[in-house]
Amino acid sequence: MKVAVLDLKAEYAELREEILPALDRVCRNAAFVLGEEVEAFEKEFADFCGTKHCVGLSSGTAALHLGLLALGVQADHEVITTPNTFLATAEAITYCGAVPVFVDIDPATANLNPKLIERAITPRTRAILPVHVYGRPADMDAIREVAVRHNLRVLEDAAQAHAARYRGRRAGALAHAGVFSFYPTKNLGAYGEGGALTTDDDQVANFARAARSHGQTARYEHEFVGYNYRMQGFQAAVLRVKLRRLYAWTARRQEIAREYRRLLAGARLEIPADDPRDECVYHQFVIYVSNRNAVVTQLATREIETVVHYPRPVHLQPAYSSLGLPPGTFPLAERACERALSLPLHPGLTPEQIQYVAKAVREIVGEK
Ligand SMILES: Cc1ncc(COP(=O)(O)O)c(C=O)c1O
């Protein structure tokens, strides 16, 4: 039985009757960049997250960049973040001329460990950038507490966490501002690149609205040198169709995760823990195994696709070799990257596929 990590073709087949008229509306209005669809999506997504503002942008990376600038991150500042993330989290810090300062993860959750933040703070520290990795909320109360004590700003990287909840509140509404990616593979994915910044802060939102469009505050009035980071009408139109499904899709992801946990209980592997007060949205279902390469190969021979998130932590990527952080600097993130394996999880998985995957994993890794 073939099991893919994702099936965007099947998803399109389900949505086609709604997507095509939505794209047609964009063409008929010729609102290809920003425009009505983007404004409508911004309003709907802000309501969804429970924030005052949502600013539609061209990617999650653009949203991280503008979010950091809006919070005052400048050249020579430091921003504290996790090494267990996609490179974009650190890149956005570098775009500001600032320096990413990593702290190790809590192995139980794979997220940044708030207990380690304080010792990484220096007079140059301006902000903390936690990532809700795999869709599991970082411990935001503990992070906010440190931020308040040291007068730091907090930006949430919620690129993998659409609809996640922390203590009842949605990702994107848990800090000074939140960042989302709508890359096609995300839980809420566009049909191309897209991103958004969410915030309750008028100044942050106003800055991002101007900065995404060459620093314009009115047509051809350029207050400052900005960027071309605008969201496209087509992407907003697709996202509006999919947003209506997001509750149901998220509930299905959570149900599949519970089923995997049940079927894998007692097998020789570990699974990051969920806090019962929060809601993980399972962008990835990650297991930790000791002999990962062999597991990947054996699953592939049974036509089960897997992905590794992430094979190397950011501080060990060649792109950040200039930071001079050798292997062993963040042992828990490094260990996670050596063992993490993402199993197929998307709302279209059938009960038979879930059982097939779990049974195969169990047979391959053995019992505890
Ligand atoms: C944690 C994280 N941050 C940032 C990004 C960047 O988003 P985008 O690809 O939309 O620029 C991603 C996307 O892969 C991500 O997973």
The ligand as an ORCA input file, in Angstrom:
! r2SCAN-3c Opt
* xyz 0 1
  C       9.399     27.134     11.182
  C       9.371     27.842      9.868
  N       9.670     29.142      9.829
  C       9.644     29.836      8.666
  C       9.316     29.235      7.480
  C       9.393     30.016      6.206
  O       8.176     30.140      5.547
  P       8.133     30.347      3.943
  O       8.603     29.091      3.314
  O       6.691     30.645      3.684
  O       8.995     31.514      3.642
  C       8.974     27.875      7.482
  C       8.573     27.218      6.225
  O       8.994     26.233      5.798
  C       9.025     27.164      8.703
  O       8.729     25.849      8.750
*
